[in-house]
Amino acid sequence: MQALAICLSSFLWVMAFPALISPAQAPGPPPESSVVEANKLYFQGKHRQAAELYAQALKVDARILDAWLNGAIVYAELGEPTRAAEALRRAAELSPNDPEVRLALAEAEFRLDRFDSAIREAQAVLLSQPKDPYALIAKGRAQLALERASEAVDTFEKAAESAHDLTLAHYWLGRAREAAGDPKGALEAYRSAVQGDSYFTNARYQLSRSYLRSKRFYEAWKQVTHLLNVDPRSSKFRKMLSGVSQKAIDRTKPEPEERAKGNGKREPLEPPVPPKGRLPVLRVGLGTNALGKPLARRDLAFRCTTGFSVLDAATGRTLSTGRAGELWKARQAAGKKARIEILDEDGKRRVLAAKPVHIRPDAERGGTVVLRDIPADYGAAMKGGGDRPLRGMLELSLFGPKRGLKLVNVVDAESYTHGVLASEMPIGSPMEALKAQAVVARSHALYIKTVSRRHKKDGFDVCDGQHCQVYWGVRNETARSRAVVDATRGRVAAYQGRIAHVLYSSNCGGRSQSGKDLRGWGDVPYWIGITDAPSAVSSPSSPWDLRLWLRRPPPAYCRGSAYVHPSHFRWTRVITAEDLEERINRSKKVGRLQGILTLERSLSGHLNAVQIRGSKASVVISKELDIRGLLGDGSQRSALFTVETEFDRKGRPKLFTFFGGGWGHGVGMCQSGAMGRALDGQDYHDILAAYYPGIELGNLRY
């Protein structure tokens, strides 16, 4: 009798939407196959066609749970929350004891402002799973909406306690504590959210506001500075410190804490053994921006750790010499002619040259060139500023009559790899993961130099930022990093006898992407998406699977661990429609934001296209970096995410919640996964073979 009631109510629901009903037709394929086909259409970005197929399957058999669940997800993404909630009610009738179904229904009821119903559904989940963080968040948000702030605080505290790494719980705890009149507690909650995920910009914004309200102006200034580094064009961020004087900021600066013995400085390393043999030489552009383009410097102070020579770069002729430790200065000379002027530590001119010059320390004695007091904003790789020691030679040239100096480090491939390794992977990572990273770093640079030649017009082979690879020179070297590079000396990844194009990213989120899935990337044979797990784990193949994949992630090598921060694997964001609208309209001019529709996805779940709908225009974004950059405060960690939209009473978007995974493009080696594989006993040969099927490890003869 109960089954009959469910079937009848489901039939009536389907019949309530005549747009989905077509004339009677001859018997077609089994309804289950329609669901499978609809899932494929969803991943192709054809949401409306997918919804029609789910409805078609339900007309044949209204007891197909997957059709209700996946249809609900699709309707929600299409901006039809009422249909989504109704589908989830039918799913809950079919599977009343499934906590995931009841949780989804609770969230759907909340989005329709049915707060009491949302609490009831969330409570149904909590009866069997009292510590479920998402059910607690759903319940707490409904309590907060009903102005039961104290109850909401208790609920969010339970959520934060049960899932400390879930920054969404800490964020909403902060909002609830504010509503309950506890600004100090709110500040602590926002701080926990930011500590849990430094990319959670809205949480950092709320933290900044909390510091301002408590008159902790220096702390507020630090947070706002971080916000402006993420999004320098944000008018909201720029306005935050208006009216706060520098005197107030300085007055509230805390006293520096007394350092522990040793001042935290590393013991100095012994000078390295100079590289021997005919090593490949790389020209590394220094001080480059996020696009790999060089930034001009007005002047430069430098010293060398050994005696050094200043040479004509073209002829090798010695123009001047200096002693170890002397602080010299280079700048563009005054006058109409474009010339480089180099002064010694007494201010005496030692070189005046119209063409590029080389600063060469004594390599046989392990000499380095030390760039002094490089500002933190000079290039994407120089976060933190300070001195920058480099092996090899420093080349100085001019951009033009008035643009200043261009800096290039001319260095052998092994010394370059020393300078990349600890900049691209934490040096405390498992040894075999570090070895894999060293091979990849060396191979990647040589591929760019010899094959892609992406920086040929810039006058160097590779840049020093993420556009190529982060290169800091000697600054990050340790005894451990040297041992890793030396152990893999000359080893490169090769395919069919040539240097392979070995891309990598921080964290794939559980499954890497194939290169052919991204527009314009090409179908490279070894850019094949793999499941990054110790055992057979299915990739998400439906909208419902993707929801669970991001919220309840399966086992994966790249999960959070002692070496992998949890927010690199799974993350959440809350962004207001107002903030996102302002950001999008800077470049796309869509008018009032009306919705975000996720379109095509790769097998890994990464988005390859998104439609942004506005009152003036609708645009489709299909470049991976554009998707990440436009749909976040600053940038999303990856394009592996879903978006849940909340609407106001007029049907306009008011809040977007993102559930995401991974960090980076997800093609090639997953650095976090490499760490997990190393912990599982794989050596660097195994690791590289897993991420680049078909490649071989070659050995350069030097």
C-alpha positions as CSV (number, residue, x, y, z in Angstrom):
1,M,0.0,0.0,0.0
2,Q,2.9,2.4,0.9
3,A,4.6,1.6,-2.4
4,L,1.3,2.4,-4.2
5,A,1.1,5.7,-2.5
6,I,4.7,6.6,-3.4
7,C,4.2,5.6,-7.0
8,L,0.9,7.6,-7.2
9,S,2.4,10.8,-5.7
10,S,5.4,10.5,-7.9
11,F,3.2,10.0,-11.0
12,L,1.2,13.1,-10.1
13,W,4.5,15.1,-9.6
14,V,5.7,14.2,-13.1
15,M,2.3,15.0,-14.6
16,A,2.4,18.4,-12.9
17,F,5.1,19.6,-15.4
18,P,3.5,19.3,-18.8
19,A,6.5,20.8,-20.5
20,L,8.3,17.5,-19.7
21,I,5.5,15.3,-21.2
22,S,5.6,14.2,-24.8
23,P,3.0,12.4,-26.8
24,A,2.7,8.6,-26.4
25,Q,5.4,6.8,-28.2
26,A,6.4,3.2,-29.0
27,P,8.3,1.5,-26.1
28,G,11.8,2.8,-25.9
29,P,14.9,1.7,-24.0
30,P,14.7,0.7,-20.3
31,P,14.3,3.8,-18.0
32,E,17.6,3.0,-16.3
33,S,19.4,3.6,-19.6
34,S,17.7,7.0,-19.9
35,V,19.2,7.9,-16.5
36,V,22.6,6.9,-17.7
37,E,22.2,8.9,-20.9
38,A,20.9,11.9,-18.9
39,N,24.0,11.8,-16.6
40,K,26.2,12.0,-19.7
41,L,24.2,15.0,-21.0
42,Y,24.8,16.7,-17.7
43,F,28.6,16.3,-18.0
44,Q,28.3,17.7,-21.5
45,G,26.6,20.8,-20.1
46,K,23.2,19.9,-21.6
47,H,21.2,20.3,-18.4
48,R,17.7,20.9,-19.9
49,Q,18.0,17.8,-22.1
50,A,19.2,15.8,-19.0
51,A,16.2,17.0,-17.0
52,E,13.9,15.8,-19.8
53,L,15.5,12.4,-19.9
54,Y,15.2,12.0,-16.1
55,A,11.5,12.9,-16.3
56,Q,11.1,10.4,-19.2
57,A,12.5,7.7,-17.1
58,L,10.2,8.5,-14.2
59,K,7.1,8.4,-16.5
60,V,8.0,4.7,-17.1
61,D,9.0,3.9,-13.5
62,A,8.5,6.5,-10.8
63,R,10.5,4.4,-8.3
64,I,13.9,5.1,-9.9
65,L,15.6,6.9,-7.0
66,D,18.6,8.0,-9.2
67,A,16.3,9.9,-11.5
68,W,14.8,11.9,-8.7
69,L,18.1,12.7,-7.1
70,N,20.0,13.7,-10.2
71,G,17.0,15.6,-11.5
72,A,16.9,17.6,-8.3
73,I,20.6,18.6,-8.7
74,V,20.0,19.6,-12.3
75,Y,16.9,21.7,-11.5
76,A,18.8,23.4,-8.7
77,E,21.6,24.3,-11.1
78,L,19.1,25.5,-13.7
79,G,17.8,28.0,-11.1
80,E,14.5,26.2,-10.3
81,P,14.7,25.5,-6.6
82,T,11.0,24.6,-6.2
83,R,11.3,21.7,-8.7
84,A,14.5,20.6,-7.0
85,A,12.9,20.5,-3.6
86,E,9.9,18.6,-4.9
87,A,12.1,16.0,-6.6
88,L,14.0,15.5,-3.3
89,R,10.7,15.1,-1.4
90,R,9.9,12.2,-3.8
91,A,13.3,10.8,-3.3
92,A,12.9,11.0,0.5
93,E,9.6,9.1,0.2
94,L,11.4,6.3,-1.7
95,S,14.4,6.2,0.6
96,P,13.3,7.8,4.0
97,N,16.3,6.3,5.9
98,D,19.0,7.6,3.6
99,P,20.7,10.5,5.4
100,E,22.2,12.0,2.3
101,V,18.8,12.3,0.7
102,R,17.3,13.9,3.8
103,L,20.2,16.3,4.1
104,A,19.8,17.4,0.5
105,L,16.1,18.0,1.2
106,A,16.9,20.0,4.3
107,E,19.2,22.3,2.2
108,A,16.6,22.6,-0.5
109,E,13.9,23.5,2.0
110,F,16.2,26.1,3.4
111,R,16.7,27.7,0.0
112,L,12.9,28.1,-0.3
113,D,12.8,29.8,3.1
114,R,11.0,26.9,4.7
115,F,13.1,27.0,7.7
116,D,11.1,24.8,10.1
117,S,10.9,22.1,7.5
118,A,14.7,22.4,6.9
119,I,15.3,21.9,10.7
120,R,13.0,18.8,10.7
121,E,14.9,17.2,7.8
122,A,18.3,18.1,9.3
123,Q,17.2,16.6,12.6
124,A,16.1,13.4,10.8
125,V,19.7,13.1,9.7
126,L,21.1,13.9,13.1
127,L,19.0,11.2,14.8
128,S,21.1,8.6,13.1
129,Q,24.3,10.6,12.6
130,P,24.4,13.2,15.4
131,K,27.8,14.6,14.4
132,D,27.1,15.0,10.7
133,P,28.7,18.5,10.0
134,Y,26.6,19.3,6.9
135,A,23.3,18.5,8.7
136,L,24.4,20.6,11.7
137,I,25.2,23.5,9.3
138,A,21.8,23.2,7.6
139,K,20.1,23.2,11.0
140,G,22.1,26.1,12.3
141,R,21.5,28.2,9.2
142,A,17.7,27.7,9.6
143,Q,17.9,28.6,13.2
144,L,19.9,31.7,12.4
145,A,17.3,32.7,9.7
146,L,14.6,32.3,12.4
147,E,16.6,34.7,14.6
148,R,17.3,32.0,17.1
149,A,21.0,33.0,17.2
150,S,21.9,31.4,20.5
151,E,20.6,28.0,19.3
152,A,22.4,28.5,16.0
153,V,25.7,29.1,17.9
154,D,25.3,25.9,19.8
155,T,24.6,24.0,16.5
156,F,27.5,25.5,14.6
157,E,29.9,24.9,17.5
158,K,29.0,21.2,17.3
159,A,29.6,21.3,13.5
160,A,33.0,22.9,13.9
161,E,33.9,20.4,16.6
162,S,32.9,17.4,14.6
163,A,34.7,18.6,11.4
164,H,37.4,21.0,12.4
165,D,38.8,21.2,8.8
166,L,35.4,22.2,7.4
167,T,35.9,26.0,7.2
168,L,32.2,26.5,6.3
169,A,31.3,25.5,9.9
170,H,33.7,28.1,11.4
171,Y,32.4,30.8,9.0
172,W,28.8,30.3,9.9
173,L,29.7,30.1,13.6
174,G,31.2,33.5,13.2
175,R,28.0,34.9,11.7
176,A,25.9,33.3,14.4
177,R,28.1,34.7,17.2
178,E,27.8,38.1,15.7
179,A,24.1,37.8,15.6
180,A,24.1,36.6,19.3
181,G,26.1,39.7,20.4
182,D,29.5,37.9,20.8
183,P,32.0,39.9,18.7
184,K,35.0,38.3,20.4
185,G,33.8,34.8,19.7
186,A,32.9,35.8,16.2
187,L,36.5,37.0,15.6
188,E,37.9,33.7,16.9
189,A,35.6,31.7,14.6
190,Y,36.6,33.8,11.5
191,R,40.2,33.4,12.4
192,S,39.7,29.6,12.6
193,A,38.1,29.7,9.1
194,V,41.1,31.7,7.7
195,Q,43.6,29.4,9.4
196,G,41.8,26.5,7.9
197,D,41.9,27.9,4.4
198,S,43.8,31.0,3.6
199,Y,42.0,31.3,0.2
200,F,38.6,31.7,1.9
201,T,38.4,35.4,1.1
202,N,35.0,36.1,2.5
203,A,36.0,34.7,5.9
204,R,39.1,36.9,5.8
205,Y,36.9,39.9,5.0
206,Q,34.7,39.2,8.0
207,L,37.9,38.7,10.2
208,S,39.1,42.2,9.0
209,R,35.8,43.7,10.0
210,S,36.0,42.1,13.4
211,Y,39.5,43.5,14.0
212,L,38.3,46.9,13.0
213,R,35.3,46.8,15.3
214,S,37.6,45.8,18.2
215,K,40.0,48.6,17.3
216,R,42.8,46.2,16.6
217,F,43.9,48.3,13.6
218,Y,47.2,46.8,13.0
219,E,45.7,43.3,12.7
220,A,43.0,44.7,10.5
221,W,45.6,46.3,8.3
222,K,47.4,43.0,7.9
223,Q,44.2,41.2,6.8
224,V,43.1,44.0,4.4
225,T,46.6,44.0,2.9
226,H,46.2,40.3,2.2
227,L,42.8,41.0,0.7
228,L,44.1,43.7,-1.6
229,N,47.0,41.4,-2.7
230,V,44.3,38.9,-3.7
231,D,42.0,41.4,-5.4
232,P,43.6,44.9,-5.8
233,R,40.7,46.2,-7.8
234,S,38.1,45.6,-5.1
235,S,36.5,48.9,-4.0
236,K,35.1,47.2,-0.9
237,F,38.5,46.1,0.3
238,R,40.1,49.5,-0.5
239,K,37.4,51.3,1.5
240,M,37.9,49.2,4.6
241,L,40.7,51.2,6.1
242,S,39.5,54.6,5.1
243,G,39.5,56.8,8.1
244,V,42.0,54.7,10.0
245,S,45.3,56.6,10.3
246,Q,48.7,55.2,10.0
247,K,49.3,56.4,13.6
248,A,46.4,54.2,14.8
249,I,47.8,51.2,12.9
250,D,51.3,51.7,14.4
251,R,49.9,52.3,17.9
252,T,48.1,48.9,17.9
253,K,51.1,47.0,16.5
254,P,51.9,44.2,19.0
255,E,55.4,44.0,20.5
256,P,57.5,41.5,18.7
257,E,57.7,38.2,20.5
258,E,61.1,37.2,21.8
259,R,62.6,34.7,19.5
260,A,63.8,31.3,20.7
261,K,67.5,30.6,21.0
262,G,69.2,30.5,17.6
263,N,66.6,33.1,16.2
264,G,65.1,30.3,14.0
265,K,67.9,30.7,11.5
266,R,69.2,27.6,9.7
267,E,72.8,26.5,10.1
268,P,74.8,27.8,7.0
269,L,75.3,25.2,4.4
270,E,78.7,24.3,3.1
271,P,79.4,25.6,-0.4
272,P,78.2,23.0,-2.9
273,V,80.5,21.0,-5.1
274,P,80.6,23.0,-8.4
275,P,78.7,21.2,-11.2
276,K,81.1,19.4,-13.6
277,G,80.5,18.4,-17.2
278,R,78.8,20.1,-20.1
279,L,75.5,20.8,-18.3
280,P,72.5,22.5,-20.1
281,V,72.4,26.2,-19.3
282,L,69.1,28.0,-18.6
283,R,68.3,31.6,-18.8
284,V,65.9,32.4,-16.0
285,G,63.9,35.7,-16.1
286,L,63.8,37.2,-12.6
287,G,61.1,39.4,-11.1
288,T,58.4,38.2,-13.5
289,N,54.6,38.7,-13.1
290,A,51.8,36.2,-13.1
291,L,52.0,35.9,-16.9
292,G,55.7,35.4,-16.9
293,K,56.6,38.8,-18.2
294,P,59.6,40.6,-16.7
295,L,59.2,43.6,-14.5
296,A,61.7,46.5,-14.8
297,R,63.9,47.6,-11.9
298,R,65.1,51.2,-11.5
299,D,68.2,50.0,-9.7
300,L,69.7,47.0,-8.0
301,A,72.1,46.5,-5.0
302,F,74.1,43.3,-5.1
303,R,77.1,41.6,-3.5
304,C,78.9,38.3,-4.1
305,T,80.1,35.7,-1.6
306,T,83.4,35.4,-3.4
307,G,85.5,37.7,-5.6
308,F,83.6,38.5,-8.9
309,S,84.0,39.9,-12.4
310,V,81.8,42.1,-14.4
311,L,81.9,40.9,-18.1
312,D,80.7,42.1,-21.4
313,A,78.0,39.5,-22.0
314,A,78.7,39.2,-25.8
315,T,82.5,39.0,-25.8
316,G,83.3,37.8,-22.3
317,R,85.7,40.8,-21.9
318,T,86.3,41.8,-18.2
319,L,85.0,45.2,-17.5
320,S,85.7,45.3,-13.8
321,T,86.3,43.1,-10.7
322,G,85.2,43.2,-7.1
323,R,85.9,41.5,-3.8
324,A,83.7,39.2,-1.7
325,G,81.1,41.0,0.4
326,E,81.4,44.4,-1.3
327,L,78.0,46.0,-1.9
328,W,77.7,47.3,-5.4
329,K,74.8,49.1,-7.2
330,A,73.6,48.9,-10.8
331,R,71.1,51.3,-12.4
332,Q,70.2,52.9,-15.7
333,A,72.5,55.8,-16.3
334,A,71.2,59.3,-16.6
335,G,71.1,60.9,-20.0
336,K,69.6,60.3,-23.4
337,K,71.5,57.2,-24.2
338,A,70.4,53.9,-22.7
339,R,73.3,52.6,-20.7
340,I,73.9,50.5,-17.6
341,E,75.9,52.1,-14.8
342,I,77.5,50.0,-12.1
343,L,78.9,51.7,-9.0
344,D,81.1,50.1,-6.3
345,E,80.5,50.4,-2.6
346,D,82.2,53.8,-2.4
347,G,79.9,55.1,-5.1
348,K,82.6,55.1,-7.8
349,R,81.5,54.3,-11.3
350,R,83.2,51.0,-12.4
351,V,81.2,50.2,-15.5
352,L,79.2,52.1,-18.1
353,A,77.8,49.8,-20.8
354,A,75.3,50.1,-23.6
355,K,75.0,46.3,-23.9
356,P,74.2,43.5,-21.5
357,V,76.8,42.6,-18.8
358,H,77.3,39.6,-16.6
359,I,78.1,39.5,-12.9
360,R,80.1,36.3,-12.4
361,P,81.3,35.1,-9.0
362,D,84.0,32.5,-8.5
363,A,82.0,29.3,-9.2
364,E,84.9,27.0,-8.3
365,R,84.7,28.4,-4.7
366,G,80.9,28.0,-4.6
367,G,80.3,31.8,-5.1
368,T,76.8,33.2,-5.4
369,V,75.4,36.6,-6.5
370,V,73.2,38.0,-3.8
371,L,70.4,40.4,-4.8
372,R,69.9,42.7,-1.9
373,D,66.6,43.8,-0.3
374,I,64.3,42.7,-3.2
375,P,60.9,44.1,-2.4
376,A,58.0,41.7,-1.9
377,D,56.1,43.1,-4.9
378,Y,58.9,42.5,-7.3
379,G,57.6,39.5,-9.2
380,A,55.2,36.7,-8.5
381,A,57.8,34.5,-6.9
382,M,59.2,37.0,-4.4
383,K,56.5,36.9,-1.7
384,G,58.2,38.1,1.5
385,G,61.0,40.0,-0.2
386,G,64.5,40.1,1.2
387,D,67.8,39.0,-0.2
388,R,68.0,36.5,-3.0
389,P,71.2,34.5,-3.5
390,L,71.7,33.0,-7.0
391,R,74.2,30.5,-8.5
392,G,75.6,31.1,-11.9
393,M,75.8,34.6,-13.4
394,L,73.5,37.6,-13.2
395,E,72.8,39.2,-16.5
396,L,71.8,42.9,-16.6
397,S,70.3,44.5,-19.6
398,L,68.0,47.4,-20.4
399,F,64.3,47.4,-21.4
400,G,64.7,50.7,-23.3
401,P,65.5,54.3,-22.9
402,K,63.4,54.8,-19.7
403,R,62.1,51.5,-18.5
404,G,65.0,50.3,-16.4
405,L,66.9,47.1,-15.8
406,K,66.0,43.5,-16.8
407,L,67.5,40.7,-14.7
408,V,68.3,37.2,-16.0
409,N,70.0,34.4,-14.0
410,V,72.3,32.3,-16.3
411,V,72.6,29.0,-14.5
412,D,73.2,25.3,-15.2
413,A,70.2,22.9,-15.1
414,E,71.3,21.2,-11.9
415,S,71.7,24.5,-10.0
416,Y,68.4,25.6,-11.4
417,T,66.7,22.4,-10.1
418,H,68.2,23.1,-6.6
419,G,66.5,26.5,-6.7
420,V,63.1,25.1,-7.8
421,L,62.7,21.9,-5.6
422,A,61.9,23.4,-2.2
423,S,60.0,26.3,-3.8
424,E,57.6,23.9,-5.5
425,M,57.3,21.2,-2.8
426,P,57.7,21.4,0.9
427,I,61.2,20.1,1.7
428,G,59.9,17.9,4.5
429,S,57.8,15.9,2.1
430,P,58.6,12.2,1.7
431,M,61.9,11.6,-0.1
432,E,60.5,9.7,-3.1
433,A,58.0,12.4,-3.8
434,L,60.8,15.0,-3.7
435,K,62.8,12.9,-6.2
436,A,59.8,12.8,-8.5
437,Q,59.5,16.6,-8.2
438,A,63.2,17.1,-9.0
439,V,62.9,15.0,-12.1
440,V,59.8,16.8,-13.2
441,A,61.2,20.3,-12.5
442,R,64.4,19.5,-14.5
443,S,62.4,18.0,-17.4
444,H,59.8,20.8,-17.4
445,A,62.4,23.5,-17.7
446,L,64.3,21.8,-20.5
447,Y,61.1,21.2,-22.4
448,I,60.2,24.9,-22.2
449,K,63.7,25.8,-23.3
450,T,64.0,23.4,-26.2
451,V,60.5,22.8,-27.4
452,S,57.8,25.3,-26.4
453,R,60.2,28.2,-26.2
454,R,57.4,30.3,-24.7
455,H,59.7,33.1,-23.5
456,K,61.9,33.5,-26.6
457,K,60.6,37.0,-27.2
458,D,61.3,37.9,-23.5
459,G,65.0,37.1,-23.8
460,F,65.1,34.1,-21.5
461,D,64.2,30.4,-21.4
462,V,62.0,30.2,-18.3
463,C,60.5,32.7,-15.8
464,D,60.8,32.5,-12.0
465,G,57.1,32.3,-11.2
466,Q,54.3,29.8,-11.4
467,H,53.8,30.6,-15.1
468,C,56.8,28.2,-15.5
469,Q,58.0,27.1,-12.1
470,V,58.7,29.0,-8.9
471,Y,62.5,29.5,-8.6
472,W,64.1,31.2,-5.6
473,G,67.7,30.4,-6.2
474,V,69.8,29.3,-3.2
475,R,67.4,30.9,-0.6
476,N,65.3,27.7,0.0
477,E,68.2,25.2,-0.3
478,T,68.8,22.7,2.5
479,A,71.0,19.7,3.0
480,R,67.9,17.6,2.3
481,S,67.1,19.4,-1.0
482,R,70.6,19.1,-2.2
483,A,70.6,15.3,-1.5
484,V,67.4,14.9,-3.5
485,V,68.7,16.8,-6.5
486,D,72.1,15.1,-6.4
487,A,70.4,11.7,-6.2
488,T,68.4,12.4,-9.4
489,R,71.3,14.2,-11.2
490,G,70.6,14.3,-15.0
491,R,67.4,12.3,-14.7
492,V,64.6,13.5,-17.0
493,A,61.2,12.2,-18.2
494,A,61.2,11.3,-21.9
495,Y,58.7,10.1,-24.4
496,Q,59.8,8.4,-27.6
497,G,63.4,9.6,-27.0
498,R,62.5,13.3,-26.4
499,I,62.1,15.4,-23.3
500,A,58.5,15.0,-22.1
501,H,56.1,17.8,-21.4
502,V,55.5,16.9,-17.7
503,L,52.9,19.3,-16.3
504,Y,52.0,19.1,-12.6
505,S,49.7,20.8,-10.1
506,S,49.4,20.9,-6.4
507,N,46.4,18.6,-5.9
508,C,44.1,16.9,-8.4
509,G,41.2,16.5,-6.0
510,G,41.2,12.7,-6.3
511,R,41.3,12.3,-10.1
512,S,43.6,14.0,-12.6
513,Q,42.4,15.5,-15.9
514,S,43.3,14.4,-19.4
515,G,44.9,17.2,-21.4
516,K,42.3,16.8,-24.2
517,D,39.6,17.7,-21.7
518,L,40.8,21.3,-21.5
519,R,40.3,23.6,-24.5
520,G,43.6,24.4,-26.3
521,W,45.8,22.1,-24.3
522,G,46.2,19.3,-26.9
523,D,45.9,15.6,-26.8
524,V,49.4,14.6,-25.4
525,P,49.5,10.8,-25.1
526,Y,50.7,10.8,-21.5
527,W,48.3,13.5,-20.3
528,I,45.8,10.9,-19.3
529,G,43.5,11.3,-16.3
530,I,43.8,8.7,-13.6
531,T,42.0,8.0,-10.4
532,D,44.5,9.0,-7.7
533,A,43.6,6.3,-5.1
534,P,45.2,3.2,-3.6
535,S,42.3,1.0,-4.7
536,A,39.7,1.0,-7.4
537,V,37.5,4.1,-6.8
538,S,34.9,5.2,-9.3
539,S,35.0,8.8,-10.6
540,P,31.8,10.8,-10.3
541,S,29.5,9.8,-13.2
542,S,26.3,11.7,-12.3
543,P,25.3,15.0,-10.7
544,W,24.5,13.2,-7.4
545,D,27.8,11.4,-7.5
546,L,29.6,14.7,-7.9
547,R,27.8,16.1,-4.9
548,L,29.0,13.2,-2.7
549,W,32.4,13.2,-4.3
550,L,33.0,16.8,-3.1
551,R,31.4,16.5,0.3
552,R,32.2,12.9,1.3
553,P,35.4,12.3,-0.6
554,P,36.6,8.7,-1.2
555,P,40.1,7.4,-0.3
556,A,42.8,9.2,-2.3
557,Y,46.5,9.6,-2.2
558,C,46.1,13.3,-2.2
559,R,43.8,13.6,0.8
560,G,44.8,15.7,3.8
561,S,47.7,14.2,5.7
562,A,50.7,15.2,7.7
563,Y,52.1,16.5,4.4
564,V,48.9,17.7,2.7
565,H,46.8,20.6,4.1
566,P,43.1,19.5,4.1
567,S,42.0,22.7,2.2
568,H,44.2,21.6,-0.7
569,F,42.0,18.5,-1.2
570,R,38.5,19.9,-0.3
571,W,37.4,23.4,0.2
572,T,34.2,25.5,0.5
573,R,33.5,29.2,-0.2
574,V,30.7,31.6,0.5
575,I,30.4,34.6,-1.9
576,T,27.6,37.2,-2.0
577,A,26.0,37.8,-5.4
578,E,26.8,41.5,-5.0
579,D,30.6,40.8,-4.7
580,L,30.6,38.3,-7.5
581,E,28.6,40.6,-9.7
582,E,31.1,43.5,-9.1
583,R,34.0,41.2,-10.0
584,I,32.4,39.8,-13.2
585,N,31.3,43.2,-14.5
586,R,34.9,44.5,-14.5
587,S,35.5,42.5,-17.6
588,K,32.3,40.9,-18.9
589,K,29.7,43.7,-18.5
590,V,26.8,41.3,-17.9
591,G,24.7,43.7,-15.8
592,R,22.8,42.4,-12.8
593,L,23.9,38.9,-12.1
594,Q,21.0,36.5,-12.6
595,G,22.7,33.1,-12.3
596,I,25.7,30.8,-12.8
597,L,25.2,27.6,-14.8
598,T,27.9,25.1,-14.8
599,L,28.2,23.5,-18.2
600,E,30.8,21.0,-19.5
601,R,32.8,18.8,-17.1
602,S,35.7,16.4,-17.7
603,L,35.5,12.9,-16.3
604,S,37.3,14.2,-13.1
605,G,34.5,16.7,-12.5
606,H,36.6,19.7,-13.4
607,L,34.6,22.4,-15.2
608,N,35.5,23.2,-18.8
609,A,32.7,25.7,-19.4
610,V,30.5,28.0,-17.3
611,Q,27.6,30.3,-18.3
612,I,27.2,33.6,-16.5
613,R,23.8,35.0,-17.0
614,G,23.1,38.7,-16.5
615,S,20.5,41.3,-17.2
616,K,22.5,42.8,-20.1
617,A,24.3,39.7,-21.5
618,S,25.1,36.1,-20.9
619,V,28.6,34.8,-21.5
620,V,30.2,31.4,-21.6
621,I,33.6,31.1,-20.0
622,S,35.7,28.2,-21.3
623,K,39.3,28.8,-20.2
624,E,40.3,27.1,-17.0
625,L,42.1,30.1,-15.4
626,D,39.2,32.4,-16.4
627,I,36.7,30.1,-14.7
628,R,38.7,30.1,-11.5
629,G,39.5,33.8,-11.7
630,L,36.0,35.1,-12.4
631,L,34.0,33.0,-10.0
632,G,35.9,33.7,-6.8
633,D,37.2,36.5,-4.6
634,G,40.6,36.5,-6.1
635,S,40.6,33.0,-7.6
636,Q,39.2,29.6,-6.8
637,R,41.8,26.9,-6.1
638,S,40.6,24.9,-9.0
639,A,37.8,24.4,-11.6
640,L,36.6,21.3,-9.7
641,F,33.6,22.7,-7.9
642,T,29.8,22.9,-7.8
643,V,27.8,26.0,-7.1
644,E,24.6,26.2,-4.9
645,T,22.6,29.4,-5.3
646,E,20.3,31.0,-2.8
647,F,17.7,33.5,-4.1
648,D,15.9,36.4,-2.5
649,R,12.1,36.7,-2.6
650,K,12.2,38.3,-6.0
651,G,14.1,35.4,-7.5
652,R,17.4,37.2,-7.6
653,P,20.6,35.4,-6.5
654,K,21.8,36.6,-3.1
655,L,24.4,34.1,-2.0
656,F,26.6,31.4,-3.7
657,T,28.2,28.5,-1.9
658,F,31.0,26.6,-3.6
659,F,32.0,23.1,-2.8
660,G,35.3,22.4,-4.4
661,G,38.3,20.0,-4.6
662,G,41.9,20.2,-5.5
663,W,44.3,23.0,-6.3
664,G,45.5,23.8,-9.8
665,H,44.6,22.5,-13.3
666,G,44.9,18.8,-12.3
667,V,46.8,17.6,-15.4
668,G,49.9,15.4,-14.9
669,M,51.5,14.8,-11.6
670,C,49.5,15.6,-8.5
671,Q,52.1,16.8,-6.0
672,S,49.9,15.9,-3.0
673,G,49.2,12.5,-4.5
674,A,53.0,12.0,-5.0
675,M,53.4,12.4,-1.3
676,G,50.7,9.9,-0.6
677,R,52.1,7.4,-3.0
678,A,55.6,7.8,-1.4
679,L,54.1,7.1,2.0
680,D,52.5,4.0,0.5
681,G,55.9,2.7,-0.5
682,Q,56.1,3.8,-4.2
683,D,59.5,5.1,-5.4
684,Y,59.9,8.0,-7.8
685,H,59.9,5.7,-10.8
686,D,56.5,4.3,-9.8
687,I,55.1,7.8,-9.1
688,L,56.1,9.2,-12.4
689,A,54.9,6.1,-14.3
690,A,51.5,6.5,-12.6
691,Y,51.0,10.1,-13.6
692,Y,52.6,10.0,-17.0
693,P,51.6,6.6,-18.6
694,G,54.1,5.6,-21.3
695,I,57.0,7.9,-20.3
696,E,60.5,6.6,-19.6
697,L,63.2,8.0,-17.3
698,G,66.2,9.1,-19.3
699,N,69.6,10.2,-18.1
700,L,71.4,13.2,-19.6
701,R,75.0,12.4,-20.1
702,Y,76.9,14.8,-17.8
